[in-house]
Amino acid sequence: MRYRQLTTGTLALGVLLLIDVLRVWLPGIITIFGQAASTPAELMGAFALGWFVLAMGAPAVVRRVGARPVTVVAAVALAVARLALTAAPGGRTQLWLATAGLLAGLVWLVGVAADTDRPVPGLALGFAVNAAVHAVLDTVDLVWRGDWVAWLLSAVAVAVFLAGTGQPGQRGGAGDALAGPVDAPVGPADAPAGPGGGRAWLLAGPALLLAGMVALSPALARTGMSYLVAGDGVARSPLFGLAPVPVAVAGFLCAALTRPPRGWGRAYGPVALLGGAVLFALDRGDLLLPAILLAAVGLGASLALTDDASQPASDTASADTAGGGSASRRGYAVAAGMLVFALGAVGYYSAYDLGYPNAAVPVVVAVLIAAVAFTARPVVHRLPGPFPPLRAAAAVTALALLAPVLADEVPVASNRNGPPERLTVVAYNIRMGFGLDGRFDLTGLAEVVDRQRPDVVLLSEVDRAWLLNGGHDTLDLLSDRLGMPYVFGPAADPVWGDAVLSRWPVRDPRTLPLAAVGAPTGAQALAVTLDLGDGVRTAVVSTHLQPPPGKGPVVQARAVADFATRYAAGRPLVVAGDLNTEPGDEAFAEFTRAGLVDALAAARPLATSPADDPRQQIDHIFVSPGLTPGDPVAPRSTASDHLPVAVTVTLPPR
């Protein structure tokens, strides 16, 4: 049993490290390789896909050199890159470290596949432990923490991974011509690598994509919970927002590690997976939780259907005959599966730059997994797993249960003992939490905002679960750091949009989807009412206008100005955000034409973009005539590619 446990544990740890690298590499394509939205999406996609295509040559290298040396060298490269990324160096150094780690991880997977015909337990444990750890870390990876705890835990994970890789038992067995002799004893539960396993390895990439996007995403789970607070199309700070994560992890692992039913009962996994993917593709916040739970169970059950490579003792001779051909097929299978991961990720997220429908992508990937799983040969002589399924599931689920227990309490707004005389407003495009150097910089964002001592903060480009950006819930993380509850308005999809954080109680939130008019990324306007006490209320509208190619966002500006003034109904009004228009432009004039006042006019020129060399003023704050703006500033910071803008408004006398 030692051999199979060692193989499974090392595979799970390697998957954990590879996902850590991916969480740095994927956003690096946008924030480092892509420059301020000027790099064509097609070029960024080609850069991303190129490394996965390059990895398709790894099986040939393994066949020529041998699985063990390739696996060991690639494992060392993956471990070194992962540990170096803990320093969060930023810039091109970070991008190329992550790229080296990614390529090493892909080659390592090919080498492991050559020697392993039963990867499902290791893959499943890797996916599940990653989700549990990511939830316990509040969706911020160890890579981005950089303190001594992050270094210690990263070093321990890397050391154990390398120790497992260096053991002779990590290799497959006598059934693989590429592996050579095996020193570890092989018993009934430690069967040598046979001719199977190709289907399971093929699903490694597609399963990783759906696990990260839907089934095992802690950030998506919390976002889904936040939509259930009121059910009015906006999301609010939830209590125990990570509670669905242990449920999803338990369902996934129990389904993946236990024997699937026979006959047509085998279809429950593929059907559940398809159902979860379809619910996710509908882009509705209130459907995110059922999508997660269905996809988690369905993905685990689908993987279990491919866990058919273990051969009975009488089949050892045929496994020996298969030799290197089986190892090569497994190697090409995992490389092709990871290419599907890249194609799916690029195809899904590029749509927000290029403007084509992307809802079919997760469904197509789910169909692929379902088809491969359901057509797999039914398991008749399935050998025991490396770990007792229920105990393994219980252990990882217990780890995931720490997440909602350790989660920060939801900040609570209050009227602070009566209406104030002034309100400080901050508007900030936070670029999904990534600074100009490509680092996930929550500390920098929170510090520059908190220095203004804001009463209300309006955020643009808020990402709450995109795998492309690392799977963080940026909004909840900033809410915790600033001590301000939030209201979120979805724009591009249920997890990307705009938000309002307020120290005062918020009432009557409403969101208005804006016409795209040729712009690829969706836009909206989020309106809320601040309850300042004693019947004093102020309306606030947060928006991020998306101009059509070569034009200004005139149509959207007109719609927002009209929506905001109607919503305010004569009450004091603040409208702010990244408006992608400059003073004097036609879109800018739509707000002044509606009777609103440019609150930053006294400080003009007040350029806000790009943050390191601001030349354009495209971030604005408008107020109704009854409010008197003062102290307009755009404090310098490189925590985003925009500068925040802030103003203190004096309320009308009561």
Backbone hydrogen bonds, N-H to C=O, Kabsch-Sander energy under -0.5 kcal/mol:
donor,donor_aa,acceptor,acceptor_aa,energy
5,Q,1,M,-2.2
6,L,2,R,-2.7
7,T,3,Y,-2.6
8,T,4,R,-2.5
9,G,5,Q,-2.9
10,T,6,L,-2.5
11,L,7,T,-2.2
12,A,8,T,-2.5
13,L,9,G,-2.3
14,G,10,T,-2.6
15,V,11,L,-2.4
16,L,12,A,-2.0
17,L,13,L,-2.3
18,L,14,G,-2.5
19,I,15,V,-2.4
20,D,16,L,-1.9
21,V,17,L,-2.1
22,L,18,L,-2.4
23,R,19,I,-2.1
24,V,20,D,-0.6
24,V,21,V,-1.2
25,W,21,V,-2.9
26,L,22,L,-2.6
28,G,24,V,-1.2
29,I,25,W,-1.1
29,I,26,L,-1.0
30,I,26,L,-0.7
30,I,27,P,-0.6
31,T,27,P,-2.8
32,I,28,G,-2.1
33,F,28,G,-2.6
34,G,29,I,-1.3
36,A,34,G,-0.7
38,S,35,Q,-3.0
44,M,40,P,-1.9
45,G,41,A,-2.5
46,A,42,E,-2.1
47,F,43,L,-2.3
48,A,44,M,-2.2
49,L,45,G,-2.7
50,G,46,A,-2.1
51,W,47,F,-0.9
51,W,48,A,-0.5
52,F,48,A,-0.8
53,V,49,L,-2.3
54,L,50,G,-2.4
55,A,51,W,-1.5
56,M,53,V,-1.5
57,G,54,L,-1.8
58,A,55,A,-1.8
61,V,57,G,-1.4
62,V,58,A,-2.7
63,R,59,P,-2.3
64,R,60,A,-1.7
65,V,61,V,-3.2
66,G,61,V,-0.5
66,G,62,V,-2.1
67,A,178,L,-0.8
70,V,66,G,-1.3
71,T,67,A,-2.8
72,V,68,R,-2.6
73,V,69,P,-2.3
74,A,70,V,-2.5
75,A,71,T,-2.4
76,V,72,V,-2.2
77,A,73,V,-2.3
78,L,74,A,-2.6
79,A,75,A,-2.5
80,V,76,V,-2.7
81,A,77,A,-2.4
82,R,78,L,-2.5
83,L,79,A,-2.4
84,A,80,V,-2.6
85,L,81,A,-2.0
86,T,82,R,-0.6
86,T,83,L,-0.9
87,A,84,A,-1.4
88,A,85,L,-2.3
91,G,437,D,-4.3
94,Q,90,G,-1.3
95,L,91,G,-1.9
96,W,92,R,-2.8
97,L,93,T,-2.2
98,A,94,Q,-2.5
99,T,95,L,-2.3
100,A,96,W,-2.4
101,G,97,L,-2.5
102,L,98,A,-2.6
103,L,99,T,-2.6
104,A,100,A,-2.5
105,G,101,G,-2.5
106,L,102,L,-2.4
107,V,103,L,-2.4
108,W,104,A,-2.7
109,L,105,G,-2.3
110,V,106,L,-1.8
111,G,107,V,-2.4
112,V,108,W,-2.7
113,A,109,L,-2.6
114,A,110,V,-1.6
115,D,111,G,-0.7
115,D,112,V,-1.0
116,T,112,V,-0.8
116,T,113,A,-0.7
123,L,119,P,-2.9
124,A,120,V,-3.0
125,L,121,P,-2.3
126,G,122,G,-2.3
127,F,123,L,-2.6
128,A,124,A,-2.5
129,V,125,L,-2.9
130,N,126,G,-2.0
131,A,127,F,-2.0
132,A,128,A,-2.5
133,V,129,V,-2.9
134,H,130,N,-2.7
135,A,131,A,-2.0
136,V,132,A,-2.4
137,L,133,V,-2.3
138,D,135,A,-1.9
139,T,134,H,-3.4
140,V,137,L,-1.4
141,D,139,T,-0.6
144,W,141,D,-0.9
145,R,142,L,-1.2
146,G,142,L,-1.3
151,W,147,D,-2.2
152,L,148,W,-2.6
153,L,149,V,-2.8
154,S,150,A,-2.4
155,A,151,W,-2.6
156,V,152,L,-2.5
157,A,153,L,-2.4
158,V,154,S,-2.5
159,A,155,A,-2.6
160,V,156,V,-2.6
161,F,157,A,-2.2
162,L,158,V,-2.5
163,A,159,A,-2.5
164,G,160,V,-2.4
165,T,161,F,-2.2
166,G,162,L,-2.1
167,Q,163,A,-0.5
167,Q,164,G,-0.8
170,Q,167,Q,-1.7
171,R,168,P,-1.7
176,D,173,G,-1.7
177,A,175,G,-0.6
179,A,176,D,-1.3
180,G,176,D,-0.9
187,G,185,P,-0.5
190,D,187,G,-1.6
201,W,197,G,-2.3
202,L,198,G,-2.2
203,L,199,R,-1.5
204,A,201,W,-1.2
207,A,203,L,-2.6
208,L,204,A,-2.0
209,L,205,G,-2.2
210,L,206,P,-2.2
211,A,207,A,-2.5
212,G,208,L,-2.2
213,M,209,L,-2.3
214,V,210,L,-2.4
215,A,210,L,-1.8
216,L,211,A,-2.2
217,S,214,V,-1.3
221,A,217,S,-2.1
222,R,218,P,-2.3
223,T,219,A,-2.4
224,G,220,L,-2.8
225,M,221,A,-2.1
226,S,222,R,-1.9
227,Y,223,T,-1.1
227,Y,224,G,-0.5
228,L,224,G,-0.5
228,L,225,M,-1.2
229,V,226,S,-0.6
231,G,227,Y,-1.0
235,A,488,F,-2.2
236,R,226,S,-2.1
237,S,486,Y,-1.2
241,G,238,P,-0.6
243,A,240,F,-1.7
245,V,242,L,-1.6
247,V,243,A,-0.7
248,A,244,P,-2.5
249,V,245,V,-2.8
250,A,246,P,-2.5
251,G,247,V,-2.5
252,F,248,A,-2.5
253,L,249,V,-2.6
254,C,250,A,-2.5
255,A,251,G,-1.8
256,A,252,F,-2.3
257,L,253,L,-2.5
258,T,254,C,-0.9
265,G,262,R,-1.3
266,R,263,G,-1.7
267,A,264,W,-1.8
268,Y,265,G,-1.6
269,G,266,R,-0.6
271,V,267,A,-2.4
272,A,268,Y,-2.5
273,L,269,G,-2.6
274,L,270,P,-2.4
275,G,271,V,-2.5
276,G,272,A,-2.5
277,A,273,L,-2.4
278,V,274,L,-2.4
279,L,275,G,-2.2
280,F,276,G,-2.2
281,A,277,A,-2.2
282,L,278,V,-1.0
282,L,279,L,-0.6
283,D,280,F,-1.6
284,R,279,L,-0.5
287,L,284,R,-1.6
288,L,285,G,-1.3
291,A,287,L,-1.8
292,I,288,L,-2.4
293,L,289,L,-2.3
294,L,290,P,-2.4
295,A,291,A,-2.4
296,A,292,I,-2.5
297,V,293,L,-2.0
298,G,294,L,-2.7
299,L,295,A,-2.7
300,G,296,A,-2.1
301,A,297,V,-2.6
302,S,298,G,-2.2
303,L,299,L,-2.3
304,A,300,G,-2.0
305,L,301,A,-1.3
306,T,302,S,-0.6
306,T,303,L,-1.3
307,D,304,A,-1.3
308,D,306,T,-2.2
315,D,312,P,-2.3
316,T,313,A,-1.7
319,A,315,D,-2.0
320,D,316,T,-2.4
321,T,317,A,-2.2
322,A,318,S,-1.7
323,G,319,A,-1.3
325,G,322,A,-1.2
326,S,322,A,-0.7
326,S,323,G,-0.9
327,A,323,G,-1.2
328,S,324,G,-2.6
329,R,325,G,-2.2
330,R,326,S,-2.4
331,G,327,A,-2.4
332,Y,328,S,-2.9
333,A,329,R,-2.2
334,V,330,R,-2.5
335,A,331,G,-2.1
336,A,332,Y,-2.6
337,G,333,A,-2.5
338,M,334,V,-2.2
339,L,335,A,-1.6
340,V,336,A,-1.9
341,F,337,G,-1.8
342,A,338,M,-2.1
343,L,339,L,-2.9
344,G,340,V,-2.9
345,A,341,F,-2.7
346,V,342,A,-2.9
347,G,343,L,-2.8
348,Y,344,G,-2.3
349,Y,345,A,-2.4
350,S,346,V,-2.2
352,Y,349,Y,-1.2
353,D,350,S,-1.8
354,L,350,S,-2.6
355,G,351,A,-2.5
361,V,358,N,-1.6
363,V,359,A,-0.7
364,V,360,A,-3.0
365,V,361,V,-2.3
366,A,362,P,-2.2
367,V,363,V,-2.4
368,L,364,V,-2.3
369,I,365,V,-2.3
370,A,366,A,-2.9
371,A,367,V,-2.7
372,V,368,L,-2.4
373,A,369,I,-2.6
374,F,370,A,-2.8
375,T,371,A,-1.6
376,A,373,A,-1.3
392,A,388,P,-2.7
393,A,389,P,-2.7
394,A,390,L,-2.5
395,A,391,R,-2.5
396,V,392,A,-2.2
397,T,393,A,-2.4
398,A,394,A,-2.3
399,L,395,A,-1.6
400,A,396,V,-2.3
401,L,397,T,-2.2
402,L,398,A,-0.6
402,L,399,L,-1.1
403,A,400,A,-1.5
405,V,401,L,-1.1
406,L,402,L,-3.0
407,A,403,A,-1.1
414,S,503,R,-1.8
418,G,415,N,-0.5
423,L,649,V,-2.4
425,V,423,L,-0.6
425,V,647,V,-3.2
426,V,456,V,-2.1
427,A,645,V,-2.8
428,Y,458,L,-2.7
430,I,428,Y,-0.8
430,I,460,S,-2.0
432,M,461,E,-2.2
433,G,430,I,-2.3
434,F,431,R,-2.0
435,G,439,R,-2.5
436,L,638,T,-2.2
438,G,435,G,-1.9
441,D,433,G,-2.1
441,D,439,R,-1.0
442,L,440,F,-0.7
445,L,441,D,-1.9
446,A,442,L,-2.8
447,E,443,T,-2.4
448,V,444,G,-2.0
449,V,445,L,-1.7
450,D,446,A,-2.9
451,R,447,E,-1.9
452,Q,449,V,-1.5
453,R,450,D,-1.7
455,D,424,T,-2.7
456,V,424,T,-1.8
457,V,501,L,-2.9
458,L,426,V,-3.1
459,L,457,V,-0.5
459,L,499,A,-2.5
460,S,428,Y,-2.3
462,V,497,G,-2.7
463,D,461,E,-0.6
464,R,495,V,-2.8
469,N,466,W,-1.0
470,G,467,L,-1.9
471,G,466,W,-2.5
474,T,463,D,-1.7
474,T,472,H,-0.9
477,L,473,D,-2.0
478,L,474,T,-2.4
479,S,475,L,-2.6
480,D,476,D,-2.2
481,R,477,L,-1.9
482,L,478,L,-2.6
483,G,479,S,-1.3
484,M,479,S,-1.5
487,V,500,V,-2.0
488,F,235,A,-3.0
489,G,498,D,-3.2
491,A,493,D,-0.7
491,A,496,W,-2.7
492,A,496,W,-0.9
493,D,496,W,-1.1
496,W,493,D,-1.5
497,G,462,V,-2.1
498,D,489,G,-2.2
499,A,459,L,-2.0
500,V,487,V,-2.5
501,L,457,V,-2.8
502,S,485,P,-1.7
503,R,455,D,-2.6
507,R,529,T,-2.9
510,R,527,A,-2.6
512,L,525,A,-2.5
514,L,523,A,-2.6
519,A,516,A,-2.7
523,A,514,L,-0.5
525,A,512,L,-1.5
526,L,542,S,-3.0
527,A,510,R,-3.3
527,A,525,A,-0.6
528,V,540,V,-2.7
529,T,507,R,-2.3
530,L,538,T,-3.3
531,D,505,P,-2.9
531,D,529,T,-0.6
532,L,530,L,-1.0
532,L,536,V,-2.5
536,V,533,G,-2.1
537,R,535,G,-0.5
538,T,530,L,-1.6
539,A,572,P,-3.0
540,V,528,V,-2.8
541,V,574,V,-2.6
542,S,526,L,-2.8
543,T,576,A,-1.7
544,H,524,Q,-0.8
545,L,578,D,-1.4
551,K,548,P,-2.2
554,V,552,G,-1.9
557,A,553,P,-2.5
558,R,554,V,-2.4
559,A,555,V,-2.0
560,V,556,Q,-2.6
561,A,557,A,-2.5
562,D,558,R,-2.1
563,F,559,A,-2.5
564,A,560,V,-3.0
565,T,561,A,-2.0
566,R,562,D,-2.1
567,Y,563,F,-2.5
568,A,564,A,-2.6
569,A,565,T,-1.6
571,R,568,A,-2.0
574,V,539,A,-2.0
575,V,622,F,-2.7
576,A,541,V,-2.3
577,G,620,H,-1.9
578,D,543,T,-0.6
579,L,577,G,-1.0
579,L,618,I,-1.9
580,N,618,I,-1.0
585,D,582,E,-2.4
589,A,585,D,-1.9
590,E,586,E,-0.8
590,E,587,A,-0.8
591,F,587,A,-0.6
591,F,588,F,-1.1
592,T,588,F,-1.2
593,R,589,A,-2.7
594,A,590,E,-0.9
595,G,592,T,-1.6
596,L,591,F,-2.0
597,V,623,V,-3.4
599,A,597,V,-0.8
599,A,621,I,-2.3
600,L,621,I,-0.5
601,A,598,D,-1.2
603,A,600,L,-1.5
604,R,601,A,-1.4
608,T,616,Q,-3.7
609,S,616,Q,-1.7
611,A,641,D,-1.5
613,D,610,P,-0.8
615,R,609,S,-2.7
616,Q,609,S,-2.4
618,I,616,Q,-0.8
620,H,577,G,-2.2
622,F,575,V,-3.6
623,V,597,V,-2.2
624,S,573,L,-2.0
627,L,624,S,-2.2
628,T,650,T,-1.9
630,G,648,T,-1.7
633,V,646,A,-2.3
642,H,429,N,-0.5
643,L,608,T,-2.3
645,V,427,A,-2.5
646,A,633,V,-2.6
647,V,425,V,-2.1
648,T,630,G,-2.8
649,V,423,L,-3.1
649,V,647,V,-0.5
650,T,628,T,-2.6
651,L,421,E,-2.7
651,L,649,V,-0.5
